[in-house]
Amino acid sequence: MESYPKPPGQDPILPAVLELREETEDAFLYALITDLDVNVTQFKLASTYALYLVARYRASTHFRPDLTPIERAQKLTHTLSRVGAMIQAVIQVSYYFAFCLFLFYF
């Protein structure tokens, strides 16, 4: 059976993705990473799962089908680098809540 490349935006993805537009990315990431109260969140892995779904969407051809695979990888890398920097900043500011942060993010 031959396998043909699918046209952009037609690749199979998980049943659930989180489509995050570039113009709302900053506000979403800020709310998800730095402005989330860990004491109120019922599902402790909610932020981690949301970030995973965003990464899956950004890695797929459903995100900006006009991009080449290299450009898509660069945009995904940039987004995930920003996520890492934001998480690191939260941990540095809230180091005295290290155990709570550990349970929340991992």
N, CA, C and O of each residue as an XYZ file, in Angstrom:
424
protein
N       0.845     -1.168      0.000
C       0.000      0.000      0.000
C       0.897      1.239      0.000
O       1.781      1.367      0.847
N       0.674      2.137     -0.935
C       1.484      3.339     -1.031
C       0.936      4.421     -0.114
O      -0.271      4.541      0.095
N       1.846      5.187      0.415
C       1.464      6.289      1.288
C       1.831      7.605      0.605
O       2.992      7.841      0.272
N       0.854      8.432      0.407
C       1.081      9.726     -0.224
C       1.039     10.814      0.844
O       0.251     10.735      1.787
N       1.891     11.833      0.693
C       1.826     12.922      1.664
C       0.464     13.604      1.611
O      -0.083     13.854      0.537
N      -0.054     13.890      2.757
C      -1.351     14.562      2.830
C      -1.161     16.050      2.584
O      -0.112     16.599      2.922
N      -2.151     16.710      2.004
C      -2.048     18.152      1.806
C      -1.997     18.876      3.155
O      -2.486     18.348      4.154
N      -1.417     20.069      3.196
C      -1.339     20.817      4.453
C      -2.715     20.951      5.112
O      -3.721     21.209      4.451
N      -2.724     20.772      6.409
C      -3.962     20.884      7.180
C      -4.800     19.623      7.165
O      -5.914     19.629      7.689
N      -4.308     18.547      6.588
C      -5.064     17.305      6.499
C      -4.435     16.158      7.281
O      -4.952     15.042      7.254
N      -3.329     16.412      7.977
C      -2.684     15.327      8.711
C      -3.532     14.933      9.919
O      -4.219     15.776     10.496
N      -3.485     13.647     10.306
C      -4.278     13.209     11.455
C      -3.708     13.792     12.747
O      -2.493     13.839     12.939
N      -4.583     14.224     13.608
C      -4.170     14.761     14.903
C      -5.002     14.091     15.984
O      -5.957     13.370     15.697
N      -4.635     14.333     17.191
C      -5.399     13.776     18.297
C      -6.833     14.299     18.270
O      -7.102     15.350     17.687
N      -7.740     13.581     18.890
C      -9.128     14.055     18.913
C      -9.271     15.399     19.617
O     -10.241     16.122     19.389
N      -8.328     15.726     20.452
C      -8.396     17.000     21.169
C      -7.136     17.809     20.903
O      -6.020     17.310     21.052
N      -7.322     19.044     20.516
C      -6.214     19.982     20.378
C      -6.689     21.302     20.948
O      -7.888     21.518     21.127
N      -5.766     22.162     21.226
C      -6.099     23.486     21.717
C      -5.555     24.477     20.708
O      -4.354     24.747     20.659
N      -6.454     25.012     19.910
C      -6.053     25.944     18.868
C      -5.804     27.309     19.503
O      -6.724     27.968     19.988
N      -4.563     27.703     19.487
C      -4.156     28.958     20.103
C      -3.657     29.895     19.013
O      -2.656     29.617     18.354
N      -4.348     30.987     18.831
C      -3.946     31.956     17.821
C      -2.729     32.723     18.309
O      -2.560     32.952     19.507
N      -1.898     33.110     17.377
C      -0.662     33.810     17.724
C      -0.938     35.141     18.432
O      -0.180     35.535     19.319
N      -2.008     35.830     18.052
C      -2.294     37.130     18.653
C      -2.818     37.026     20.094
O      -2.812     38.018     20.823
N      -3.265     35.850     20.502
C      -3.737     35.681     21.882
C      -2.785     34.831     22.722
O      -3.064     34.547     23.887
N      -1.672     34.431     22.133
C      -0.744     33.533     22.804
C      -0.208     34.115     24.113
O      -0.193     33.424     25.132
N       0.224     35.356     24.099
C       0.799     35.961     25.306
C      -0.183     35.964     26.466
O       0.163     35.557     27.575
N      -1.398     36.417     26.219
C      -2.403     36.486     27.291
C      -2.753     35.095     27.805
O      -2.904     34.898     29.010
N      -2.884     34.130     26.898
C      -3.223     32.770     27.303
C      -2.124     32.161     28.169
O      -2.394     31.613     29.237
N      -0.880     32.263     27.697
C       0.237     31.684     28.450
C       0.397     32.361     29.808
O       0.684     31.696     30.804
N       0.215     33.665     29.853
C       0.315     34.381     31.127
C      -0.746     33.857     32.098
O      -0.445     33.560     33.254
N      -1.987     33.747     31.620
C      -3.068     33.268     32.486
C      -2.843     31.823     32.915
O      -3.147     31.455     34.050
N      -2.320     31.017     32.027
C      -2.135     29.588     32.310
C      -0.942     29.313     33.214
O      -0.983     28.397     34.035
N       0.118     30.100     33.069
C       1.359     29.799     33.791
C       1.568     30.698     34.996
O       1.864     30.204     36.084
N       1.426     31.979     34.834
C       1.792     32.884     35.931
C       0.616     33.352     36.769
O       0.805     33.771     37.911
N      -0.581     33.292     36.233
C      -1.723     33.863     36.942
C      -2.706     32.802     37.421
O      -3.847     33.128     37.749
N      -2.292     31.555     37.469
C      -3.177     30.461     37.847
C      -3.002     30.150     39.333
O      -1.882     29.956     39.805
N      -4.092     30.105     40.049
C      -4.052     29.797     41.483
C      -4.079     28.281     41.666
O      -5.082     27.633     41.368
N      -2.984     27.726     42.152
C      -2.881     26.275     42.305
C      -3.816     25.731     43.374
O      -4.106     24.535     43.391
N      -4.290     26.589     44.260
C      -5.181     26.134     45.327
C      -6.622     25.973     44.859
O      -7.420     25.332     45.542
N      -6.966     26.539     43.716
C      -8.335     26.483     43.223
C      -8.511     25.459     42.105
O      -9.631     25.030     41.829
N      -7.438     25.077     41.478
C      -7.503     24.168     40.338
C      -7.864     22.764     40.799
O      -7.188     22.195     41.655
N      -8.935     22.203     40.232
C      -9.374     20.859     40.590
C      -8.460     19.795     39.991
O      -8.049     18.860     40.678
N      -8.148     19.945     38.713
C      -7.306     18.988     37.997
C      -5.898     19.559     37.971
O      -5.618     20.480     37.203
N      -5.020     19.030     38.792
C      -3.683     19.607     38.973
C      -2.849     19.609     37.707
O      -1.942     20.432     37.581
N      -3.116     18.731     36.780
C      -2.344     18.694     35.538
C      -2.995     19.497     34.414
O      -2.595     19.369     33.257
N      -3.984     20.316     34.735
C      -4.710     21.067     33.707
C      -3.784     21.953     32.883
O      -3.876     21.963     31.656
N      -2.903     22.688     33.528
C      -2.019     23.570     32.768
C      -1.035     22.769     31.922
O      -0.752     23.139     30.782
N      -0.519     21.690     32.464
C       0.406     20.842     31.709
C      -0.290     20.224     30.503
O       0.273     20.184     29.409
N      -1.497     19.751     30.701
C      -2.257     19.151     29.604
C      -2.594     20.198     28.543
O      -2.503     19.923     27.347
N      -2.980     21.390     28.977
C      -3.283     22.465     28.022
C      -2.047     22.818     27.194
O      -2.147     23.019     25.984
N      -0.896     22.892     27.834
C       0.341     23.176     27.104
C       0.670     22.052     26.122
O       1.154     22.320     25.022
N       0.420     20.825     26.495
C       0.623     19.687     25.607
C      -0.279     19.793     24.376
O       0.168     19.564     23.252
N      -1.544     20.139     24.594
C      -2.478     20.260     23.475
C      -2.091     21.408     22.542
O      -2.238     21.295     21.325
N      -1.602     22.499     23.103
C      -1.122     23.613     22.286
C       0.072     23.168     21.449
O       0.150     23.475     20.259
N       0.994     22.451     22.065
C       2.185     21.992     21.347
C       1.794     21.030     20.217
O       2.354     21.104     19.124
N       0.842     20.132     20.473
C       0.383     19.218     19.428
C      -0.217     19.984     18.252
O       0.032     19.652     17.093
N      -0.996     20.993     18.554
C      -1.606     21.796     17.491
C      -0.537     22.544     16.700
O      -0.556     22.555     15.469
N       0.396     23.168     17.419
C       1.445     23.934     16.747
C       2.365     23.044     15.913
O       2.943     23.509     14.931
N       2.507     21.792     16.284
C       3.357     20.875     15.525
C       2.653     20.321     14.283
O       3.305     19.809     13.372
N       1.338     20.424     14.251
C       0.583     19.861     13.128
C       0.477     20.869     11.986
O       0.742     22.059     12.156
N       0.088     20.366     10.831
C      -0.102     21.258      9.680
C      -1.422     22.012      9.754
O      -1.718     22.824      8.877
N      -2.211     21.760     10.778
C      -3.436     22.541     10.971
C      -3.097     23.962     11.416
O      -3.863     24.893     11.169
N      -1.962     24.124     12.063
C      -1.480     25.453     12.435
C      -0.733     26.021     11.239
O       0.294     25.483     10.826
N      -1.239     27.083     10.698
C      -0.597     27.782      9.581
C      -0.132     26.806      8.500
O       1.071     26.580      8.366
N      -1.040     26.231      7.736
C      -0.677     25.236      6.718
C       0.330     25.741      5.686
O       0.973     24.941      5.006
N       0.470     27.047      5.567
C       1.401     27.610      4.592
C       2.860     27.511      5.020
O       3.751     27.731      4.200
N       3.123     27.188      6.273
C       4.498     27.112      6.768
C       5.193     25.841      6.292
O       4.561     24.800      6.114
N       6.492     25.945      6.092
C       7.290     24.758      5.808
C       7.523     24.024      7.127
O       7.369     24.621      8.193
N       7.891     22.746      7.079
C       8.166     22.027      8.337
C       9.239     22.712      9.188
O       9.143     22.708     10.415
N      10.243     23.290      8.564
C      11.295     23.976      9.323
C      10.735     25.223     10.011
O      11.037     25.474     11.178
N       9.926     25.998      9.301
C       9.323     27.193      9.907
C       8.391     26.810     11.047
O       8.357     27.478     12.080
N       7.629     25.725     10.856
C       6.715     25.255     11.905
C       7.506     24.838     13.140
O       7.124     25.153     14.268
N       8.610     24.129     12.920
C       9.455     23.703     14.038
C      10.059     24.901     14.761
O      10.166     24.894     15.987
N      10.449     25.918     14.023
C      11.014     27.123     14.638
C       9.969     27.834     15.481
O      10.274     28.283     16.586
N       8.747     27.947     14.984
C       7.678     28.603     15.754
C       7.338     27.801     17.004
O       7.117     28.374     18.071
N       7.295     26.477     16.874
C       7.020     25.629     18.034
C       8.135     25.758     19.062
O       7.869     25.854     20.261
N       9.371     25.762     18.602
C      10.509     25.917     19.504
C      10.451     27.259     20.224
O      10.718     27.340     21.423
N      10.107     28.294     19.496
C       9.998     29.626     20.110
C       8.905     29.644     21.190
O       9.112     30.173     22.282
N       7.761     29.068     20.876
C       6.662     29.032     21.852
C       7.056     28.234     23.093
O       6.824     28.681     24.216
N       7.647     27.064     22.900
C       8.015     26.236     24.046
C       9.159     26.849     24.851
O       9.233     26.647     26.063
N      10.041     27.586     24.206
C      11.100     28.306     24.936
C      10.488     29.387     25.811
O      10.930     29.601     26.940
N       9.479     30.065     25.297
C       8.784     31.086     26.095
C       8.071     30.453     27.282
O       8.089     30.996     28.386
N       7.443     29.304     27.052
C       6.772     28.590     28.139
C       7.785     28.226     29.224
O       7.530     28.438     30.410
N       8.923     27.683     28.823
C       9.962     27.322     29.786
C      10.461     28.520     30.571
O      10.666     28.429     31.781
N      10.656     29.637     29.896
C      11.123     30.854     30.575
C      10.075     31.366     31.561
O      10.416     31.827     32.651
N       8.803     31.286     31.179
C       7.740     31.734     32.089
C       7.657     30.840     33.317
O       7.495     31.335     34.433
N       7.767     29.536     33.126
C       7.732     28.612     34.267
C       8.927     28.853     35.172
O       8.788     28.855     36.395
N      10.086     29.055     34.594
C      11.281     29.334     35.387
C      11.118     30.627     36.191
O      11.518     30.683     37.354
N      10.542     31.653     35.588
C      10.319     32.911     36.300
C       9.364     32.728     37.471
O       9.587     33.288     38.544
N       8.301     31.949     37.276
C       7.349     31.690     38.360
C       8.037     30.952     39.501
O       7.819     31.274     40.669
N       8.857     29.975     39.173
C       9.554     29.208     40.205
C      10.543     30.089     40.963
O      10.655     29.977     42.184
N      11.251     30.953     40.266
C      12.220     31.829     40.928
C      11.534     32.818     41.860
O      12.035     33.100     42.949
N      10.398     33.340     41.440
C       9.677     34.304     42.277
C       9.033     33.603     43.470
O       8.975     34.167     44.563
N       8.556     32.398     43.273
C       7.815     31.672     44.309
C       8.609     30.509     44.866
O       8.034     29.459     45.152
N       9.895     30.661     45.027
C      10.725     29.537     45.471
C      10.323     29.019     46.848
O      10.542     27.846     47.149
N       9.747     29.861     47.677
C       9.354     29.410     49.016
C       8.099     28.534     48.969
O       7.753     27.909     49.972
N       7.414     28.476     47.830
C       6.298     27.557     47.637
C       6.729     26.398     46.740
O       5.924     25.865     45.976
N       7.981     26.020     46.835
C       8.558     25.028     45.923
C       7.763     23.721     45.901
O       7.520     23.165     44.830
N       7.361     23.232     47.058
C       6.630     21.965     47.092
C       5.302     22.084     46.357
O       4.927     21.195     45.592
N       4.602     23.170     46.588
C       3.318     23.402     45.924
C       3.512     23.502     44.410
O       2.732     22.937     43.643
N       4.549     24.221     43.985
C       4.846     24.341     42.558
C       5.213     22.999     41.970
O       4.815     22.673     40.851
N       5.969     22.220     42.717
C       6.360     20.895     42.250
C       5.129     20.035     41.988
O       5.018     19.400     40.939
N       4.227     20.021     42.924
C       3.008     19.219     42.766
C       2.153     19.733     41.626
O       1.485     18.953     40.947
N       2.167     21.031     41.412
C       1.309     21.610     40.379
C       1.847     21.348     38.984
O       1.092     20.951     38.096
N       3.131     21.561     38.777
C       3.690     21.459     37.432
C       4.146     20.060     37.048
O       4.346     19.788     35.865
N       4.316     19.163     38.018
C       4.835     17.840     37.666
C       3.950     16.736     38.144
O       4.253     15.563     37.924
